[in-house]
Amino acid sequence: MEKVYLKHGAEDIQGNRLNNRLEYILISMGVTHSVITLGYGKNIYINNKHIKFKPRA
């Protein structure tokens, strides 16, 4: 499982704002959308354009 970060203004597919200061775990990655989680069982479906793989400097 890979840890990912979100870009500023990231939203899930339902339009809910996500916290870009948290570290998310990437469960699966598709062509346009991915599934991420915070680790407590709730899966979040997100567009790939909001994901960033490198940590903040």
Backbone as CSV, one residue per row, in Angstrom:
resi,resn,N_x,N_y,N_z,CA_x,CA_y,CA_z,C_x,C_y,C_z
1,MET,0.846,-1.175,0.000,0.000,0.000,0.000,0.893,1.241,0.000
2,GLU,0.560,2.146,-0.859,1.356,3.354,-1.024,0.662,4.536,-0.359
3,LYS,1.446,5.386,0.271,0.895,6.574,0.906,0.944,7.729,-0.080
4,VAL,-0.166,8.465,-0.170,-0.274,9.573,-1.115,-0.780,10.816,-0.385
5,TYR,-0.609,11.938,-1.032,-1.080,13.223,-0.526,-2.052,13.805,-1.539
6,LEU,-2.825,14.798,-1.138,-3.798,15.413,-2.023,-3.405,16.848,-2.330
7,LYS,-3.779,17.296,-3.504,-3.533,18.677,-3.899,-4.551,19.593,-3.228
8,HIS,-4.251,20.870,-3.205,-5.135,21.862,-2.599,-6.467,21.895,-3.347
9,GLY,-7.576,21.873,-2.641,-8.898,21.912,-3.247,-9.401,20.564,-3.715
10,ALA,-8.847,19.482,-3.190,-9.253,18.140,-3.620,-10.659,17.811,-3.125
11,GLU,-11.418,17.142,-3.987,-12.778,16.703,-3.670,-12.934,15.251,-4.073
12,ASP,-13.797,14.534,-3.361,-14.117,13.179,-3.787,-15.167,13.236,-4.889
13,ILE,-15.611,12.085,-5.379,-16.529,12.089,-6.523,-17.922,12.589,-6.151
14,GLN,-18.234,12.691,-4.856,-19.523,13.220,-4.424,-19.475,14.718,-4.180
15,GLY,-18.298,15.328,-4.291,-18.160,16.760,-4.123,-17.776,17.210,-2.729
16,ASN,-17.457,16.286,-1.834,-17.043,16.637,-0.477,-15.573,17.032,-0.469
17,ARG,-15.257,18.138,0.197,-13.868,18.587,0.308,-13.076,17.628,1.189
18,LEU,-11.821,17.381,0.809,-10.948,16.508,1.576,-9.799,17.313,2.157
19,ASN,-9.294,16.870,3.293,-8.207,17.556,3.983,-6.886,17.232,3.278
20,ASN,-6.214,18.254,2.773,-4.967,18.017,2.044,-3.768,17.932,2.988
21,ARG,-3.961,18.070,4.282,-2.859,17.959,5.235,-2.674,16.539,5.753
22,LEU,-3.583,15.644,5.408,-3.496,14.269,5.875,-2.806,13.388,4.848
23,GLU,-2.289,12.270,5.338,-1.647,11.281,4.485,-2.653,10.149,4.263
24,TYR,-2.961,9.841,3.029,-3.943,8.819,2.692,-3.238,7.572,2.182
25,ILE,-3.899,6.433,2.279,-3.367,5.173,1.776,-4.093,4.838,0.478
26,LEU,-3.327,4.597,-0.569,-3.881,4.257,-1.878,-4.215,2.778,-1.907
27,ILE,-5.493,2.461,-2.098,-5.935,1.066,-2.150,-5.837,0.535,-3.567
28,SER,-6.433,1.246,-4.510,-6.348,0.835,-5.909,-6.395,2.066,-6.798
29,MET,-5.755,1.946,-7.962,-5.683,3.072,-8.882,-6.184,2.630,-10.243
30,GLY,-7.156,3.380,-10.764,-7.680,3.110,-12.086,-7.151,4.116,-13.087
31,VAL,-7.742,4.163,-14.248,-7.297,5.076,-15.291,-7.645,6.517,-14.943
32,THR,-8.862,6.761,-14.478,-9.272,8.133,-14.164,-9.572,8.350,-12.691
33,HIS,-9.951,7.299,-11.957,-10.319,7.438,-10.555,-9.558,6.419,-9.706
34,SER,-9.389,6.749,-8.419,-8.692,5.878,-7.479,-9.501,5.739,-6.204
35,VAL,-9.119,4.746,-5.403,-9.738,4.523,-4.102,-8.661,4.741,-3.050
36,ILE,-8.932,5.655,-2.099,-8.008,5.925,-1.010,-8.742,5.757,0.314
37,THR,-7.991,5.673,1.397,-8.579,5.536,2.717,-7.669,6.192,3.739
38,LEU,-8.236,6.479,4.903,-7.450,6.982,6.025,-7.018,5.846,6.946
39,GLY,-7.536,4.651,6.710,-7.128,3.487,7.476,-8.159,2.980,8.467
40,TYR,-9.312,3.600,8.563,-10.315,3.135,9.516,-11.548,2.563,8.838
41,GLY,-11.413,2.077,7.617,-12.491,1.346,6.974,-13.297,2.097,5.953
42,LYS,-13.272,3.417,5.946,-14.058,4.172,4.984,-13.230,4.399,3.722
43,ASN,-13.761,3.962,2.591,-13.081,4.164,1.315,-13.554,5.454,0.672
44,ILE,-12.633,6.186,0.060,-12.928,7.451,-0.601,-12.566,7.311,-2.064
45,TYR,-13.510,7.589,-2.936,-13.285,7.535,-4.378,-12.943,8.935,-4.855
46,ILE,-11.820,9.078,-5.570,-11.304,10.391,-5.927,-10.761,10.369,-7.355
47,ASN,-10.844,11.514,-7.999,-10.282,11.671,-9.335,-8.765,11.702,-9.223
48,ASN,-8.063,11.108,-10.184,-6.603,11.031,-10.130,-5.919,12.382,-10.224
49,LYS,-6.574,13.395,-10.747,-5.934,14.701,-10.885,-5.701,15.379,-9.534
50,HIS,-6.337,14.901,-8.461,-6.171,15.485,-7.139,-5.082,14.809,-6.315
51,ILE,-4.479,13.724,-6.830,-3.489,12.955,-6.070,-2.087,13.423,-6.417
52,LYS,-1.250,13.529,-5.377,0.167,13.782,-5.596,0.946,12.752,-4.790
53,PHE,1.976,12.190,-5.405,2.673,11.060,-4.835,3.881,11.440,-3.994
54,LYS,4.496,12.575,-4.266,5.679,12.947,-3.497,5.279,13.748,-2.270
55,PRO,5.995,13.590,-1.169,5.658,14.346,0.048,6.016,15.823,-0.091
56,ARG,5.472,16.585,0.802,5.732,18.029,0.790,7.179,18.315,1.165
57,ALA,7.688,19.408,0.650,9.060,19.798,0.973,9.083,20.633,2.236
